[in-house]
Amino acid sequence: MIKPIDVAHLNLNVTDLERSIKFYTELLGFRVALRYEDAVVWLNFGQYRKGVEGLGHGFHDLALFKVPNPLPEDYRKRAGMNHIALRLRTPEEVDQAAEYLKSKGVTILKCPLTHKEDRDRYLYIEDPDRNVVELVASTLEGWPEKYVKSEK
């Protein structure tokens, strides 16, 4: 059996690379690690040392691939990725993110609520290509130390 230790990255198809770069960097705080022509951009959370970027060092958490066609209208009823979830530090940050993103005109799909399954505070939004992004933070006391194994 294969035993992955982490999710390395996620790739999203987008129709307008510049618009998506602006959304993910200016609104969600990603940083550009590498750009390849007008076809793909690799983004990360900024966890790498200064100067660790560019070809050969395009370490990324999210990649944006330019494609010619948008999502079909019924895409949420088709097989494929449902959404990506980005973890914030506190439930209050989720609430603050909702207000901030509303003020920027971002489409809010679900206002801040709390999942009954894991008690995470969450917010669902759409990026400019209607990819669904969840912003989430645990409401559990002692998260993550009390719940996550120290060794994977």
Backbone as CSV, one residue per row, in Angstrom:
resi,resn,N_x,N_y,N_z,CA_x,CA_y,CA_z,C_x,C_y,C_z
1,MET,0.830,-1.182,0.000,0.000,0.000,0.000,0.877,1.247,0.000
2,ILE,0.507,2.215,-0.803,1.198,3.500,-0.838,0.672,4.345,0.316
3,LYS,1.564,5.066,1.004,1.169,5.881,2.150,1.659,7.320,1.988
4,PRO,0.875,8.149,1.282,1.277,9.554,1.157,1.383,10.213,2.529
5,ILE,2.262,11.192,2.645,2.445,11.884,3.924,1.829,13.278,3.936
6,ASP,1.438,13.783,2.763,0.920,15.137,2.698,0.340,15.364,1.307
7,VAL,-0.436,16.408,1.133,-0.857,16.843,-0.191,0.221,17.808,-0.670
8,ALA,0.847,17.501,-1.798,1.966,18.311,-2.281,1.506,19.621,-2.919
9,HIS,0.497,19.548,-3.763,-0.015,20.755,-4.408,-1.320,20.430,-5.115
10,LEU,-1.951,21.470,-5.607,-3.191,21.362,-6.357,-3.044,22.202,-7.612
11,ASN,-3.558,21.701,-8.732,-3.533,22.447,-9.993,-4.957,22.802,-10.388
12,LEU,-5.182,24.065,-10.707,-6.494,24.521,-11.151,-6.412,25.031,-12.583
13,ASN,-7.412,24.716,-13.369,-7.528,25.279,-14.708,-8.233,26.619,-14.607
14,VAL,-7.705,27.616,-15.302,-8.282,28.961,-15.316,-8.273,29.488,-16.742
15,THR,-9.207,30.390,-17.038,-9.280,30.920,-18.404,-8.501,32.221,-18.588
16,ASP,-8.283,32.945,-17.507,-7.575,34.221,-17.578,-6.488,34.212,-16.499
17,LEU,-5.271,33.956,-16.922,-4.160,33.793,-15.980,-3.930,35.050,-15.143
18,GLU,-3.926,36.218,-15.761,-3.675,37.460,-15.024,-4.740,37.706,-13.957
19,ARG,-5.996,37.511,-14.318,-7.100,37.710,-13.374,-6.988,36.741,-12.199
20,SER,-6.610,35.495,-12.477,-6.487,34.495,-11.421,-5.274,34.749,-10.529
21,ILE,-4.165,35.184,-11.121,-2.989,35.533,-10.317,-3.356,36.647,-9.341
22,LYS,-4.051,37.650,-9.842,-4.463,38.768,-8.994,-5.365,38.280,-7.855
23,PHE,-6.325,37.429,-8.142,-7.236,36.896,-7.129,-6.475,36.130,-6.046
24,TYR,-5.622,35.190,-6.465,-4.941,34.332,-5.490,-3.812,35.040,-4.740
25,THR,-3.195,36.037,-5.348,-2.124,36.748,-4.636,-2.670,37.919,-3.819
26,GLU,-3.483,38.764,-4.432,-3.948,39.966,-3.739,-5.040,39.695,-2.708
27,LEU,-5.903,38.710,-2.955,-6.997,38.441,-2.025,-6.705,37.294,-1.058
28,LEU,-6.014,36.258,-1.547,-5.795,35.079,-0.701,-4.353,34.923,-0.223
29,GLY,-3.480,35.831,-0.569,-2.138,35.869,0.012,-1.093,34.932,-0.543
30,PHE,-1.352,34.301,-1.684,-0.332,33.444,-2.290,0.777,34.302,-2.883
31,ARG,1.935,33.675,-3.121,3.075,34.344,-3.764,3.471,33.571,-5.017
32,VAL,3.870,34.293,-6.037,4.293,33.660,-7.290,5.692,33.076,-7.097
33,ALA,5.837,31.777,-7.370,7.135,31.110,-7.274,7.785,30.984,-8.647
34,LEU,6.957,30.784,-9.664,7.472,30.598,-11.021,6.343,30.824,-12.002
35,ARG,6.700,31.467,-13.089,5.739,31.679,-14.174,6.365,31.137,-15.439
36,TYR,5.604,30.362,-16.183,6.110,29.793,-17.425,5.261,30.301,-18.574
37,GLU,5.850,31.201,-19.333,5.192,31.824,-20.473,3.807,32.322,-20.062
38,ASP,2.836,32.180,-20.936,1.460,32.576,-20.608,0.615,31.316,-20.443
39,ALA,1.213,30.297,-19.808,0.534,29.008,-19.731,0.287,28.525,-18.305
40,VAL,1.230,28.755,-17.411,1.104,28.217,-16.057,1.851,29.108,-15.068
41,VAL,1.307,29.198,-13.868,1.952,29.931,-12.783,1.907,29.055,-11.548
42,TRP,3.038,28.954,-10.860,3.123,28.189,-9.620,3.109,29.168,-8.448
43,LEU,2.237,28.922,-7.481,2.071,29.795,-6.324,2.335,29.028,-5.034
44,ASN,2.848,29.730,-4.024,2.996,29.103,-2.711,2.568,30.083,-1.626
45,PHE,2.591,29.612,-0.385,2.158,30.428,0.748,3.259,31.356,1.267
46,GLY,4.444,31.310,0.657,5.544,32.154,1.098,6.402,31.506,2.166
47,GLN,6.316,30.187,2.273,7.051,29.475,3.321,8.511,29.179,2.960
48,TYR,8.925,29.542,1.753,10.298,29.256,1.338,11.180,30.476,1.544
49,ARG,12.469,30.232,1.712,13.422,31.313,1.954,13.508,32.266,0.775
50,LYS,13.915,33.484,1.049,14.091,34.495,0.006,15.082,33.968,-1.032
51,GLY,14.750,34.169,-2.281,15.614,33.710,-3.365,15.306,32.299,-3.832
52,VAL,14.437,31.579,-3.103,14.047,30.227,-3.518,12.815,30.375,-4.393
53,GLU,13.091,30.578,-5.680,12.023,30.757,-6.648,12.620,30.576,-8.023
54,GLY,11.781,30.571,-9.042,12.253,30.464,-10.412,12.443,29.024,-10.849
55,LEU,12.899,28.861,-12.071,13.069,27.548,-12.680,13.973,26.665,-11.819
56,GLY,13.508,25.470,-11.542,14.235,24.551,-10.676,13.870,24.698,-9.215
57,HIS,13.210,25.807,-8.865,12.771,26.057,-7.495,11.315,26.537,-7.462
58,GLY,10.526,26.058,-8.393,9.126,26.465,-8.472,8.261,25.702,-7.486
59,PHE,8.699,25.642,-6.232,7.958,24.921,-5.201,6.597,25.589,-5.038
60,HIS,5.552,24.779,-5.080,4.223,25.383,-5.089,3.205,24.574,-4.290
61,ASP,2.207,25.304,-3.823,1.055,24.714,-3.163,-0.126,24.690,-4.124
62,LEU,-0.117,25.632,-5.057,-1.188,25.777,-6.033,-0.584,26.184,-7.369
63,ALA,-1.050,25.543,-8.435,-0.636,25.934,-9.783,-1.881,26.342,-10.561
64,LEU,-1.733,27.347,-11.399,-2.820,27.824,-12.245,-2.443,27.547,-13.693
65,PHE,-3.251,26.734,-14.370,-3.013,26.377,-15.767,-4.038,27.086,-16.644
66,LYS,-3.554,27.792,-17.655,-4.456,28.499,-18.557,-5.076,27.508,-19.542
67,VAL,-6.413,27.560,-19.632,-7.161,26.713,-20.566,-8.121,27.599,-21.361
68,PRO,-8.555,27.155,-22.538,-9.408,28.013,-23.366,-10.890,28.031,-22.982
69,ASN,-11.376,26.999,-22.311,-12.811,26.898,-22.076,-13.178,26.989,-20.599
70,PRO,-14.248,27.732,-20.288,-14.700,27.838,-18.894,-15.409,26.560,-18.439
71,LEU,-15.711,26.504,-17.146,-16.484,25.394,-16.608,-17.873,25.376,-17.231
72,PRO,-18.442,24.178,-17.454,-19.820,24.133,-17.941,-20.771,24.574,-16.826
73,GLU,-21.960,25.023,-17.203,-22.927,25.516,-16.217,-23.250,24.485,-15.143
74,ASP,-23.299,23.220,-15.503,-23.678,22.172,-14.540,-22.468,21.460,-13.921
75,TYR,-21.323,22.150,-13.859,-20.093,21.495,-13.413,-20.196,20.903,-12.016
76,ARG,-21.028,21.458,-11.152,-21.134,20.928,-9.794,-21.894,19.608,-9.747
77,LYS,-22.468,19.207,-10.872,-23.187,17.932,-10.949,-22.374,16.885,-11.691
78,ARG,-21.116,17.184,-11.959,-20.243,16.272,-12.694,-19.144,15.746,-11.775
79,ALA,-18.584,14.620,-12.156,-17.444,14.074,-11.418,-16.265,15.024,-11.581
80,GLY,-15.428,15.084,-10.576,-14.267,15.966,-10.617,-14.078,16.608,-9.261
81,MET,-13.187,17.547,-9.183,-12.902,18.193,-7.914,-14.087,19.045,-7.470
82,ASN,-14.466,18.932,-6.215,-15.561,19.711,-5.661,-15.074,21.085,-5.216
83,HIS,-14.005,21.132,-4.431,-13.465,22.403,-3.966,-12.083,22.190,-3.358
84,ILE,-11.372,23.293,-3.157,-10.134,23.258,-2.384,-10.424,23.956,-1.061
85,ALA,-9.748,23.539,-0.013,-9.929,24.153,1.299,-8.589,24.701,1.775
86,LEU,-8.603,25.948,2.209,-7.412,26.591,2.737,-7.647,26.868,4.219
87,ARG,-6.723,26.396,5.058,-6.884,26.530,6.504,-6.385,27.891,6.985
88,LEU,-7.231,28.566,7.746,-6.856,29.804,8.415,-6.565,29.470,9.875
89,ARG,-5.959,30.401,10.605,-5.539,30.126,11.983,-6.689,30.062,12.982
90,THR,-7.686,30.941,12.836,-8.744,31.013,13.842,-10.114,31.152,13.183
91,PRO,-11.173,30.764,13.890,-12.530,30.968,13.366,-12.818,32.451,13.104
92,GLU,-12.257,33.329,13.916,-12.450,34.763,13.725,-11.884,35.223,12.379
93,GLU,-10.789,34.610,11.956,-10.214,34.957,10.656,-11.159,34.569,9.523
94,VAL,-11.908,33.480,9.694,-12.890,33.085,8.683,-13.969,34.162,8.573
95,ASP,-14.473,34.616,9.713,-15.496,35.664,9.721,-14.968,36.962,9.111
96,GLN,-13.738,37.322,9.455,-13.126,38.531,8.908,-12.921,38.394,7.395
97,ALA,-12.527,37.192,6.968,-12.329,36.942,5.534,-13.632,37.131,4.774
98,ALA,-14.747,36.702,5.358,-16.049,36.860,4.698,-16.346,38.336,4.441
99,GLU,-16.145,39.151,5.439,-16.407,40.589,5.291,-15.458,41.221,4.267
100,TYR,-14.184,40.867,4.353,-13.188,41.411,3.434,-13.514,41.030,1.993
101,LEU,-13.791,39.738,1.762,-14.053,39.272,0.405,-15.356,39.843,-0.151
102,LYS,-16.373,39.994,0.702,-17.615,40.652,0.259,-17.310,42.074,-0.208
103,SER,-16.464,42.782,0.543,-16.146,44.170,0.184,-15.378,44.253,-1.125
104,LYS,-14.735,43.160,-1.535,-13.984,43.118,-2.789,-14.813,42.564,-3.943
105,GLY,-16.081,42.246,-3.670,-16.957,41.759,-4.733,-16.829,40.287,-5.060
106,VAL,-16.186,39.521,-4.195,-16.023,38.086,-4.427,-17.361,37.385,-4.183
107,THR,-17.682,36.402,-5.018,-18.918,35.639,-4.867,-18.815,34.739,-3.646
108,ILE,-19.714,34.941,-2.685,-19.776,34.131,-1.473,-20.867,33.091,-1.690
109,LEU,-20.511,31.819,-1.619,-21.486,30.753,-1.809,-22.180,30.369,-0.506
110,LYS,-21.421,30.307,0.571,-21.962,30.016,1.897,-21.258,30.911,2.893
111,CYS,-22.072,31.675,3.634,-21.514,32.569,4.648,-20.916,31.759,5.788
112,PRO,-20.132,32.382,6.650,-19.503,31.608,7.721,-20.527,30.819,8.543
113,LEU,-20.274,29.526,8.593,-21.060,28.571,9.372,-20.081,27.606,10.018
114,THR,-20.578,26.671,10.809,-19.719,25.672,11.446,-20.184,24.277,11.039
115,HIS,-19.236,23.475,10.481,-19.533,22.086,10.101,-19.857,21.278,11.352
116,LYS,-20.893,20.453,11.302,-21.210,19.591,12.440,-20.253,18.400,12.512
117,GLU,-19.688,17.985,11.375,-18.824,16.804,11.339,-17.519,17.000,12.105
118,ASP,-16.903,18.156,11.947,-15.591,18.378,12.574,-15.515,19.704,13.344
119,ARG,-16.598,20.424,13.375,-16.712,21.710,14.065,-15.776,22.784,13.495
120,ASP,-15.445,22.657,12.226,-14.664,23.691,11.550,-15.577,24.851,11.172
121,ARG,-15.112,26.070,11.376,-15.784,27.274,10.904,-15.400,27.405,9.437
122,TYR,-16.363,27.684,8.551,-16.050,27.682,7.129,-16.778,28.769,6.368
123,LEU,-16.254,29.026,5.181,-16.780,29.988,4.229,-16.458,29.440,2.846
124,TYR,-17.442,29.424,1.955,-17.206,28.975,0.583,-17.324,30.170,-0.353
125,ILE,-16.343,30.302,-1.251,-16.325,31.380,-2.239,-16.028,30.789,-3.609
126,GLU,-16.183,31.617,-4.639,-15.785,31.224,-5.989,-14.637,32.109,-6.445
127,ASP,-13.683,31.484,-7.139,-12.638,32.283,-7.767,-13.202,32.831,-9.082
128,PRO,-12.451,33.612,-9.836,-13.000,34.207,-11.064,-13.476,33.191,-12.108
129,ASP,-13.002,31.948,-12.044,-13.435,30.909,-12.987,-14.473,29.973,-12.384
130,ARG,-15.012,30.358,-11.221,-16.040,29.612,-10.510,-15.508,28.327,-9.861
131,ASN,-14.180,28.206,-9.721,-13.634,27.128,-8.891,-14.016,27.472,-7.456
132,VAL,-14.445,26.464,-6.690,-14.898,26.708,-5.325,-13.715,26.603,-4.361
133,VAL,-13.603,27.605,-3.500,-12.546,27.659,-2.488,-13.216,27.767,-1.122
134,GLU,-12.814,26.885,-0.212,-13.300,26.946,1.167,-12.208,27.532,2.039
135,LEU,-12.568,28.471,2.881,-11.656,28.977,3.905,-12.170,28.398,5.211
136,VAL,-11.291,27.788,5.992,-11.729,27.005,7.139,-10.770,27.167,8.311
137,ALA,-11.321,27.077,9.531,-10.497,27.093,10.751,-11.208,26.249,11.800
138,SER,-10.443,25.522,12.574,-11.022,24.677,13.613,-11.537,25.513,14.776
139,THR,-12.639,25.061,15.346,-13.167,25.690,16.564,-12.831,24.845,17.794
140,LEU,-12.142,23.718,17.582,-11.823,22.816,18.685,-10.700,23.390,19.554
141,GLU,-10.887,23.393,20.847,-9.852,23.854,21.767,-8.650,22.915,21.667
142,GLY,-7.469,23.497,21.576,-6.249,22.695,21.489,-5.884,22.243,20.085
143,TRP,-6.602,22.751,19.072,-6.269,22.392,17.689,-5.009,23.127,17.267
144,PRO,-4.049,22.494,16.634,-4.017,21.107,16.189,-3.293,20.165,17.148
145,GLU,-2.589,20.738,18.114,-1.716,19.940,18.986,-2.427,18.744,19.637
146,LYS,-3.627,18.936,20.063,-4.366,17.907,20.783,-4.895,16.789,19.869
147,TYR,-4.953,17.039,18.560,-5.595,16.115,17.649,-4.702,15.503,16.569
148,VAL,-3.655,16.200,16.177,-2.812,15.755,15.080,-1.605,14.996,15.626
149,LYS,-1.310,13.848,15.012,-0.125,13.077,15.386,1.120,13.924,15.175
150,SER,2.100,13.761,16.016,3.342,14.529,15.833,4.179,13.937,14.712
151,GLU,3.971,12.684,14.387,4.720,12.016,13.336,3.741,11.447,12.338
152,LYS,3.983,11.682,11.052,3.076,11.167,10.013,3.441,9.765,9.630
